[in-house]
Amino acid sequence: MDDTEVVIAPVDLAARVDEALAVQALAFGLDDAEVAVRRHIVVRHLLSPGARALGATTADGRLVGFVYGMPNDRSHWWSTVVEPYLRVSGSEGWLADSFVITELHVHPAYQGRGVGRRLITALTDGSDLPRSILSAIDTESPARALYRSLGYTDLARRVHFPSAPRPYAVMGAPLPLRRGSGGGN
Ligand SMILES: CC(C)(COP(=O)(O)OP(=O)(O)OC[C@H]1O[C@@H](n2cnc3c(N)ncnc32)[C@H](O)[C@@H]1OP(=O)(O)O)[C@@H](O)C(=O)NCCC(=O)NCCS
């Protein structure tokens, strides 16, 4: 189902960081301490060169989903953590000229309606880079199914980020993203 009542558009996520983190807390599971840490990280991320964010907003203005990302910077923490894993799998080249999806979250009440697919497709369509990379918890989740349907494949698995209890998979896809079974953007 495509939820056309939810509008996908650029959003000042730094100004709405508390709303965004409330969505992420419900969708992904964050406690109050993690939200406090994330608030600083998100605001800093959004100041990175080329960082862009899209929000999914209801007719009455509520933020029910968001995505943001930026061109990969090989000196950034995320890139330095995944680089050795990609080197081992021979996919280090994916770190160059690549648009990183940093966060994608949809409020549980609005999941399964095509909002997540519209968010990530619209964000990457706005990039002129030839590829996109991201990390996702290394388990069979709705997120992993969505990413695969968009053309992302596994570049490395069992990737350990310091402080994250669960291993991640790093995935990459050529841009523009494949149009999946869910259809439009
Ligand atoms: C991942 C997430 C953003 C997807 O958003 P969404 O709006 O529910 O996704 P969509 O409705 O656009 O669904 C797109 C695809 O995702 C997959 N998907 C969605 N829900 C699924 C489910 N319950 N089980 C399996 N696959 C699922 C399907 O491939 C679906 O495509 P289809 O509709 O053609 O079958 C959302 O589930 C979410 O916020 N999850 C928790 C947070 C999270 O894991 N974020 C990603 C961090 S890496």
The ligand as a MOL file (V3000), in Angstrom:
LIG
                    3D

  0  0  0     0  0            999 V3000
M  V30 BEGIN CTAB
M  V30 COUNTS 48 50 0 0 0
M  V30 BEGIN ATOM
M  V30 1 C 13.0830 -0.3090 7.8100 0
M  V30 2 C 11.9060 0.6660 7.8060 0
M  V30 3 C 12.4470 2.0800 7.7490 0
M  V30 4 C 11.0570 0.3930 6.5680 0
M  V30 5 O 10.0610 1.3930 6.5130 0
M  V30 6 P 8.5580 1.0400 6.0070 0
M  V30 7 O 7.8970 2.3210 5.7120 0
M  V30 8 O 7.9080 0.1300 6.9610 0
M  V30 9 O 8.9060 0.2380 4.6770 0
M  V30 10 P 8.0050 0.1410 3.3750 0
M  V30 11 O 6.5690 0.0620 3.7070 0
M  V30 12 O 8.4520 1.1940 2.4160 0
M  V30 13 O 8.4180 -1.3020 2.8550 0
M  V30 14 C 9.4330 -1.4200 1.9430 0
M  V30 15 C 9.9750 -2.8320 1.9530 0
M  V30 16 O 10.5180 -3.1540 3.2110 0
M  V30 17 C 10.3520 -4.5480 3.4320 0
M  V30 18 N 9.4820 -4.7220 4.5850 0
M  V30 19 C 8.7430 -3.7770 5.1970 0
M  V30 20 N 8.1280 -4.3190 6.2720 0
M  V30 21 C 8.4980 -5.6020 6.3170 0
M  V30 22 C 8.2340 -6.6790 7.2050 0
M  V30 23 N 7.4320 -6.5350 8.2720 0
M  V30 24 N 8.8140 -7.8760 6.9730 0
M  V30 25 C 9.6290 -8.0400 5.9060 0
M  V30 26 N 9.9150 -7.0520 5.0180 0
M  V30 27 C 9.3710 -5.8630 5.2510 0
M  V30 28 C 9.7160 -5.1060 2.1900 0
M  V30 29 O 10.7610 -5.4430 1.2930 0
M  V30 30 C 8.9620 -3.8980 1.6760 0
M  V30 31 O 8.7360 -3.9730 0.3170 0
M  V30 32 P 7.2920 -4.4450 -0.2340 0
M  V30 33 O 6.2900 -3.5390 0.4110 0
M  V30 34 O 7.4080 -4.2380 -1.6850 0
M  V30 35 O 7.1660 -5.8430 0.1940 0
M  V30 36 C 11.0110 0.4910 9.0560 0
M  V30 37 O 10.6310 -0.8620 9.1300 0
M  V30 38 C 11.6830 0.8850 10.3340 0
M  V30 39 O 11.6830 2.0650 10.7120 0
M  V30 40 N 12.2400 -0.1050 11.0570 0
M  V30 41 C 12.8670 0.1060 12.3440 0
M  V30 42 C 14.0850 0.9710 12.2640 0
M  V30 43 C 15.1440 0.3950 11.3790 0
M  V30 44 O 15.4420 -0.7870 11.4120 0
M  V30 45 N 15.7350 1.2880 10.5520 0
M  V30 46 C 16.7870 0.9160 9.6810 0
M  V30 47 C 18.0640 0.9630 10.4250 0
M  V30 48 S 19.3790 0.2890 9.4120 0
M  V30 END ATOM
M  V30 BEGIN BOND
M  V30 1 1 1 2
M  V30 2 1 2 3
M  V30 3 1 2 4
M  V30 4 1 2 36
M  V30 5 1 4 5
M  V30 6 1 5 6
M  V30 7 2 6 7
M  V30 8 1 6 8
M  V30 9 1 6 9
M  V30 10 1 9 10
M  V30 11 2 10 11
M  V30 12 1 10 12
M  V30 13 1 10 13
M  V30 14 1 13 14
M  V30 15 1 14 15
M  V30 16 1 15 16
M  V30 17 1 15 30
M  V30 18 1 16 17
M  V30 19 1 17 18
M  V30 20 1 17 28
M  V30 21 1 18 19
M  V30 22 1 18 27
M  V30 23 2 19 20
M  V30 24 1 20 21
M  V30 25 1 21 22
M  V30 26 2 21 27
M  V30 27 1 22 23
M  V30 28 2 22 24
M  V30 29 1 24 25
M  V30 30 2 25 26
M  V30 31 1 26 27
M  V30 32 1 28 29
M  V30 33 1 28 30
M  V30 34 1 30 31
M  V30 35 1 31 32
M  V30 36 2 32 33
M  V30 37 1 32 34
M  V30 38 1 32 35
M  V30 39 1 36 37
M  V30 40 1 36 38
M  V30 41 2 38 39
M  V30 42 1 38 40
M  V30 43 1 40 41
M  V30 44 1 41 42
M  V30 45 1 42 43
M  V30 46 2 43 44
M  V30 47 1 43 45
M  V30 48 1 45 46
M  V30 49 1 46 47
M  V30 50 1 47 48
M  V30 END BOND
M  V30 END CTAB
M  END
